[in-house]
Amino acid sequence: MKEIINVEMRTRQADFAKCETDLLAVGLFSDVKGLDKLNAELNKKLDGAIERLIALGDFKGKEGTNAIIYTDGKIGAKRLMLVGLGEKGKPPVKPGAKYLAPHFTRGSLDTVRKAAANAANKAVAANMPTVSLALHRAFGGRFDLSVMGRAMAEGAYFGSFRYDEYVTESEEPRLAALKVEVIDADPAKAKELDAGVANGIIIGRAQSCARTLTNRPANVISPAKLAATAEELTRGLKNLSCTVLDDEQLAAQGMGGLLAVGSGSQNKPRLIVLKYAPSTKGAGRQPKVALVGKAITFDSGGISIKPAADMDEMKLDKTGGIAVLSTMKALAELKPALNVLGVIPSAENLPSGTSYRPGDIITTYSGKTVEVLNTDAEGRMILCDALAYAVKQKCDIIIDIATLTGACMVALGTYMAGLFGNDEKLLKQLQRAAEESGEKVWPMPSTDEYAAEMKSKIADLKNIGSKWGGACTGAAFLKQFVGEAKWAHLDIAGVDIFKTATEYTAEGSSGFGVRLLTTFLMQLADRST
């Protein structure tokens, strides 16, 4: 798929002061006195411009801030961008360290990612076609260079992203392409950075793909068109295949939950199944993982219709499914030694004379029956079929991701996704992946008390509980369909969208989940080898 802004990225050995570029980005911490070696060198060549800016109080190093110095030919770059890194604080938890709850340290790897996004965002906004990143130098030996290279590449794609493919006229033309490079004067360091940049490019492109697809409206992306897009993205890849079940095949399989949700729309539901099978011989000994993503291409709420305000944002109810699709595409390029199944149930939830109704009892793929009390609790109705499908495929680990409940946004705001599950080790692994990927999660319960609320008097289950703890009861409902598999549920309501532009990126879809899931799978593959 053609990217909205074509980002070209590479690593290059270059003298920091002589590097010819429109924008050279360096980082400074707010709580570190004095300048590090690189910034001291640049400050000297710029006749003390960095120190003067700091002395005036125009730049304090606060995270998310930046300042531009015009170099007047004194160094190779036309502009020097100081990017605030916030407090350096204590070193982050070492890889593999045990912790009971997620915590996000100051001066973390995500600080590097955000700084790169800040620089790329500024470059696009100011129509600067070339950017050179030397952000890693401020961190010294705090992180492995390849990991920092990956984070900078991910950040560059994230910050440069814009969604305007249907804008035919614009008063302010923007860049069609952005050239970004990570530079270091030391050839050995440049080589280490390059290994990570290569992976970061793959993940960054995957997340941009997810953001583009998710931003597309329901008249452009229907379940059938999403399935066609999945087939197109996997075409020609030997290690990634795509199978699509249409509504007739879903009926033959008995996927009553997915069919019920899609029954009110002329755009019939689909089940998209992606299989990643690496050529690595050792992959057969690793656990089989399923990623399950909710893809409601538009959610009106059905008969239990939503309020009109902000209903346009319900095109983003497909975020989880598209995160799975984009992650699977990234896996095909990263080639970890794992067998991974991507399961994406997709439907459009609309009211009509054929819609499913409150009071209906639906027989799901697992054979369990569900009393429908609210047709706007549709995500769990399609996910329960997809989870049961993953169980039938004998997956050892199942992770589902969905914009499932407004209650999760009430609990956690727009900063973190809710993390639920039945296996403590799996939850800890996802927390570690969250810390490295910068896509934050927070553990929440889905214990028997919540499951009891989902019992129906006239069916096995009902699709909503009381008005309290809705994210927890929703997760407890899904838990009934995972059998003995190790399972985790990510409720990403609230983190799926930027309602306004930030210092790091444009408004619209966040593409949340691509970095998190990809990082988790790569870490799992590393642990298994």
NUVOVO-613271 format. One line per 10 residues: number of its first residue (from 0); for each residue z, x, y of C-alpha. Coordinates in steps of 0.1 Angstrom, whole numbers, padded with zeros to 4 digits. Each point is the difference from the previous one (the first is absolute). Example, Ala and Ser with C-alpha at 12.3 -4.5 7.8 and 13.67 -1.06 7.14 Angstrom:
BEGIN
0	0078:0123:-0045  -0007:0014:0034
END
This chain:
BEGIN
0	0000:0000:0000  -0009:0013:0035  0031:0010:0019  0005:-0015:0035  0005:0035:0015  -0015:0028:-0021  0028:0026:-0003  -0012:0035:-0011  0029:0022:-0010  0004:0036:-0012
10	0023:0030:0000  -0009:0032:0019  0014:0034:0005  0001:0005:0038  0019:0017:0027  0020:-0027:0017  -0006:0013:0035  -0037:0006:-0005  -0008:-0032:-0019  -0027:-0019:0019
20	0007:-0038:-0002  0005:-0030:0023  0036:-0003:-0010  0024:0024:-0016  0032:-0018:-0012  0033:0018:-0004  0034:-0014:-0007  0034:0004:0017  0034:-0012:-0011  0024:-0017:0025
30	0031:0018:-0012  -0014:0036:-0004  0007:0022:0030  -0028:0024:0009  -0035:0002:-0012  -0011:0010:-0035  -0023:0029:-0005  -0032:-0019:0003  0010:-0020:0031  0014:0031:0016
40	-0033:0017:-0004  -0020:-0029:0014  0025:-0004:0028  -0005:0036:0010  -0038:-0003:0001  0004:-0032:0020  0021:0018:0026  0032:-0019:-0010  -0015:-0035:0001  0019:-0013:-0030
50	0033:0012:0013  -0007:-0015:0034  -0008:-0034:-0015  0032:0000:-0020  0021:0012:0030  -0014:-0029:0021  0012:-0024:-0027  -0036:-0013:-0005  0002:0008:-0037  0032:-0001:-0020
60	-0013:0001:-0036  0009:-0035:-0009  -0018:-0013:-0031  -0030:-0020:0009  -0006:0016:0034  -0026:0025:0011  -0011:0019:0030  -0034:0015:0009  -0004:0034:0017  -0035:0009:0013
70	-0005:0036:-0008  -0026:0010:0026  -0017:0024:-0025  0031:0021:-0005  -0001:-0008:-0038  -0029:-0012:-0021  0011:-0037:-0001  -0009:-0022:0030  0033:-0018:-0003  0034:0008:-0016
80	0018:-0030:-0013  0038:0003:-0004  0011:-0025:-0026  0036:-0010:-0002  0016:0004:-0034  0035:-0014:0008  0031:0016:-0013  -0004:0027:-0026  0034:-0006:-0014  0010:0010:-0035
90	-0025:0010:-0027  -0012:-0030:-0020  0011:-0007:-0036  -0016:0025:-0023  -0026:-0013:-0024  0016:-0014:-0031  0034:-0004:0016  0019:-0031:-0011  0011:-0027:0025  0012:-0035:-0003
100	-0017:-0016:0030  -0031:0009:0020  0007:0020:0031  -0025:0013:0025  0010:0033:0015  -0009:0014:0033  -0028:0026:0001  -0014:-0016:-0032  -0035:0003:-0015  -0009:-0033:0017
110	0007:0017:0033  -0030:0023:-0007  -0021:-0030:-0010  0009:-0020:0031  -0006:0030:0022  -0036:0004:-0014  -0005:-0038:0004  0012:0003:0036  -0025:0028:0008  -0029:-0018:-0017
120	0008:-0033:0017  0000:0018:0034  -0033:0017:-0008  -0017:-0033:-0008  0015:-0018:0030  -0012:0028:0023  -0034:0006:-0016  0007:0035:-0011  -0022:0007:-0030  0017:0032:-0014
130	0037:0005:-0008  0018:0030:-0014  0034:-0004:-0016  0027:0027:-0001  0029:-0023:-0004  0013:0016:-0031  0010:0032:0018  0030:-0017:0016  0016:-0007:-0034  0000:0036:-0012
140	0007:0000:-0038  0015:-0034:0000  -0027:-0015:-0022  -0026:0012:-0025  -0032:0007:0020  -0023:-0020:-0023  0023:-0030:0004  -0001:0004:0038  -0038:0003:-0001  -0002:-0033:-0019
150	0023:-0017:0025  -0020:0012:0030  -0032:-0012:-0016  0015:-0034:-0008  0013:-0003:0036  -0034:0010:0015  -0017:-0029:-0018  0029:-0024:0008  0000:0008:0037  -0037:0000:0005
160	-0006:-0034:-0017  -0015:-0028:0020  -0012:-0034:-0012  -0028:-0013:0022  -0029:-0005:-0024  -0009:-0035:0015  0002:0011:0036  -0036:0000:0013  0007:0008:0036  0027:0023:0014
170	0007:0011:0035  0015:0032:-0012  -0021:0018:-0027  0021:0019:-0025  -0006:0029:-0023  -0022:-0006:-0030  0013:0031:-0017  0030:0022:0003  0002:0036:-0013  0035:0011:-0010
180	0010:0034:-0013  0033:0015:-0011  0001:0036:0012  0021:0031:-0007  -0006:0036:0008  0013:0012:-0034  -0027:-0004:-0027  0026:-0004:-0028  0017:-0028:0019  -0034:-0017:0008
190	-0008:0001:-0037  0033:-0017:-0009  -0005:-0026:0028  -0035:-0007:-0013  0012:-0011:-0034  0021:-0027:0015  -0026:-0010:0026  -0025:-0007:-0028  0024:-0025:-0015  0010:-0014:0034
200	-0037:-0008:0007  -0003:-0021:-0031  0032:-0019:0007  -0008:-0004:0037  -0034:-0014:-0008  0014:-0023:-0025  0025:-0014:0025  -0027:-0004:0026  -0020:-0019:-0026  0030:-0023:-0007
210	0005:-0006:0037  -0036:-0009:0006  -0002:-0024:-0030  0033:-0016:0009  -0010:-0005:0036  -0032:-0019:-0010  0004:-0037:0004  -0002:-0027:-0027  -0035:-0010:0009  -0011:0036:-0009
220	0024:0007:-0029  0004:-0028:-0027  0014:0006:-0035  -0036:0004:-0013  -0010:0024:0028  0032:0020:-0005  -0009:0003:-0037  -0036:0011:0009  0015:0026:0024  0022:0013:-0029
230	-0031:0003:-0022  -0019:0018:0027  0029:0025:0007  0002:0009:-0037  -0037:0002:-0007  -0011:0034:-0013  0036:0012:-0007  0004:0011:-0037  0038:-0001:0002  0004:-0034:0017
240	-0014:-0033:-0013  0002:-0036:0014  0000:-0033:-0018  0000:-0034:0017  0011:-0033:-0015  -0014:-0030:0018  0015:-0035:0001  -0015:-0011:-0033  0013:0031:-0017  0034:-0004:0016
250	0001:-0036:-0014  -0009:0013:-0035  0028:0026:0003  0025:-0027:0011  0008:0016:0034  0014:-0032:0014  0019:0015:0029  -0030:0018:0015  -0022:-0031:-0006  0025:-0023:0016
260	0003:0020:0032  -0038:0002:0003  -0007:-0037:-0008  -0002:-0012:0035  -0028:0024:0012  -0037:0000:-0007  0005:0038:-0003  0012:0002:-0036  0026:0026:-0011  -0007:0032:-0017
270	0020:0025:-0021  -0011:0036:0007  0010:0026:-0026  -0005:0037:0007  0006:0026:-0027  0005:0037:0009  -0004:0022:-0031  0000:0038:0007  -0018:0025:-0021  0032:0021:-0003
280	0010:0001:-0036  0038:-0002:0007  -0004:-0033:0018  0004:-0019:-0033  0036:0012:-0003  0010:-0013:0034  0013:-0035:0008  -0026:-0026:0007  0005:-0013:0035  -0011:-0033:0015
290	-0004:-0007:0037  -0001:-0037:0008  -0010:-0011:0035  0000:-0035:0016  -0033:-0007:0017  0000:-0034:0017  -0031:0002:0021  0014:-0027:0023  0033:-0019:-0002  0002:-0033:0019
300	0031:-0009:-0021  -0021:-0026:-0019  0015:-0035:0000  0032:0015:0014  -0020:0012:0029  0012:0027:0024  0005:-0004:0037  -0031:0008:0020  0016:0028:0020  -0011:0034:-0014
310	-0018:-0016:-0029  -0029:0024:0007  0021:0028:-0013  -0001:-0017:-0035  -0032:0019:-0006  0024:0029:-0007  0015:-0018:-0029  -0024:0021:-0021  0017:0033:0010  0017:0006:-0033
320	-0031:-0005:-0021  -0021:0022:0023  0027:0027:-0001  -0004:0001:-0038  -0038:0001:0003  0001:0029:0024  0026:0018:-0020  -0021:-0002:-0031  -0030:0014:0019  0022:0029:0012
330	0011:0006:-0036  -0036:0004:-0011  -0004:0029:0024  0035:0015:-0004  -0003:-0001:-0038  0037:0000:-0011  0007:0001:-0037  0011:-0037:-0003  -0014:-0032:-0014  0002:-0026:0028
340	-0010:-0037:0000  -0006:-0018:0033  0004:-0038:-0002  -0009:-0020:0031  0003:-0038:-0001  -0020:-0015:0029  -0002:-0035:0013  -0003:-0020:0032  0029:-0024:0006  -0014:-0031:0019
350	0009:-0037:0001  -0025:-0025:-0013  -0003:-0029:-0024  -0001:0025:-0029  0030:0021:0011  0030:0005:-0022  0029:-0021:0014  0038:0001:0003  0014:-0015:-0032  -0028:0013:-0022
360	0010:0019:-0031  -0022:0030:-0008  -0003:0018:-0033  -0005:0037:0007  -0017:0027:-0020  0033:0010:-0017  0005:-0035:-0012  0030:-0006:0023  -0002:-0032:0021  0007:-0001:0037
370	0009:-0030:0022  -0017:0003:0033  0024:-0009:0029  -0020:0017:0028  -0037:0009:-0002  0006:0027:0026  0020:0020:-0026  -0034:0008:-0015  0003:0038:-0003  0024:-0002:-0029
380	-0023:-0026:-0017  -0029:0024:-0001  0021:0031:-0007  0018:-0015:-0030  -0034:-0002:-0018  -0009:0035:0010  0033:0014:-0011  -0002:-0017:-0034  -0036:0014:-0003  0014:0035:0006
390	0027:-0006:-0026  -0027:-0011:-0025  -0019:0032:0007  0032:0019:-0012  0007:0017:0033  0033:0020:0000  0005:-0001:0038  -0010:-0029:0022  0001:0001:0038  -0010:-0030:0020
400	-0006:0000:0038  -0003:-0031:0021  0005:-0016:0034  0023:-0024:-0019  0027:-0014:0023  0008:-0005:0036  0036:0004:-0011  -0006:0037:-0006  -0011:0005:0036  0032:-0019:0011
410	0021:0025:-0021  -0018:0033:0008  -0021:-0007:0031  -0033:0018:0004  0013:0034:-0010  0003:0000:-0038  -0012:-0017:-0031  0025:-0017:-0024  0003:0018:-0034  0011:-0019:-0030
420	-0001:0008:-0037  0016:0002:-0035  0001:0037:-0005  0022:0023:0022  -0020:0031:-0008  -0033:-0016:0010  0016:-0012:0033  0013:0035:0008  -0035:0014:-0007  -0015:-0025:0024
430	0026:0009:0026  -0009:0036:-0003  -0037:-0009:0004  0009:-0020:0030  0017:0029:0016  -0029:0023:-0005  -0027:-0026:0009  0018:-0013:0031  -0005:-0036:-0012  0037:-0010:-0001
440	0017:-0023:-0025  0035:-0013:-0004  0016:-0011:-0033  0009:-0037:-0003  0015:-0021:-0029  -0018:-0024:-0023  0029:-0005:-0024  0009:-0030:-0022  0016:-0020:0028  -0034:-0001:0017
450	-0018:-0007:-0032  0023:-0030:-0007  -0012:-0016:0033  -0036:0001:-0013  0008:-0022:-0031  -0016:-0035:0000  0015:-0031:-0016  -0035:-0012:-0010  -0018:0033:-0007  0009:0036:-0009
460	0000:0011:0037  -0005:-0013:0035  -0020:0019:0026  0026:0001:0027  0038:0002:0002  0024:-0009:0028  -0006:0011:0036  0023:0030:-0004  -0011:0034:-0015  -0036:-0010:-0003
470	-0013:0035:-0006  0025:0005:-0028  -0007:-0034:-0017  -0037:0007:0003  0004:0034:-0018  0023:-0017:-0026  -0028:-0024:-0007  -0025:0028:-0006  0025:0018:-0022  -0003:-0028:-0026
480	-0036:0011:-0008  0003:0037:-0006  0015:0000:-0035  0015:0034:-0010  -0022:0021:0024  0016:0021:0027  -0007:-0020:0031  0001:0003:0038  -0009:-0024:0027  -0010:0009:0035
490	0003:-0028:0026  -0021:0013:0029  0003:-0030:0023  0006:0014:0034  -0014:0035:-0006  -0036:-0012:-0006  -0009:-0002:0037  0003:0016:0033  0000:-0029:0025  -0007:0024:0028
500	-0013:0035:0002  0025:0028:-0003  0000:0037:0010  -0012:0007:-0035  -0027:-0025:-0007  -0019:-0032:0009  0012:-0036:-0005  -0008:-0020:-0031  0004:0009:-0037  0023:0029:-0008
510	-0015:0006:-0035  0036:0002:-0012  0004:0010:-0037  -0030:0024:-0004  0019:0031:0008  0032:-0012:-0018  -0017:-0009:-0032  -0023:0030:-0001  0030:0023:0007  0020:-0017:-0028
520	-0028:0004:-0025  -0007:0036:0009  0037:0008:-0003  0002:-0018:-0033  -0029:0020:-0014  0016:0032:0012  0033:-0008:-0017  -0018:-0010:-0032  -0020:0033:-0004
END
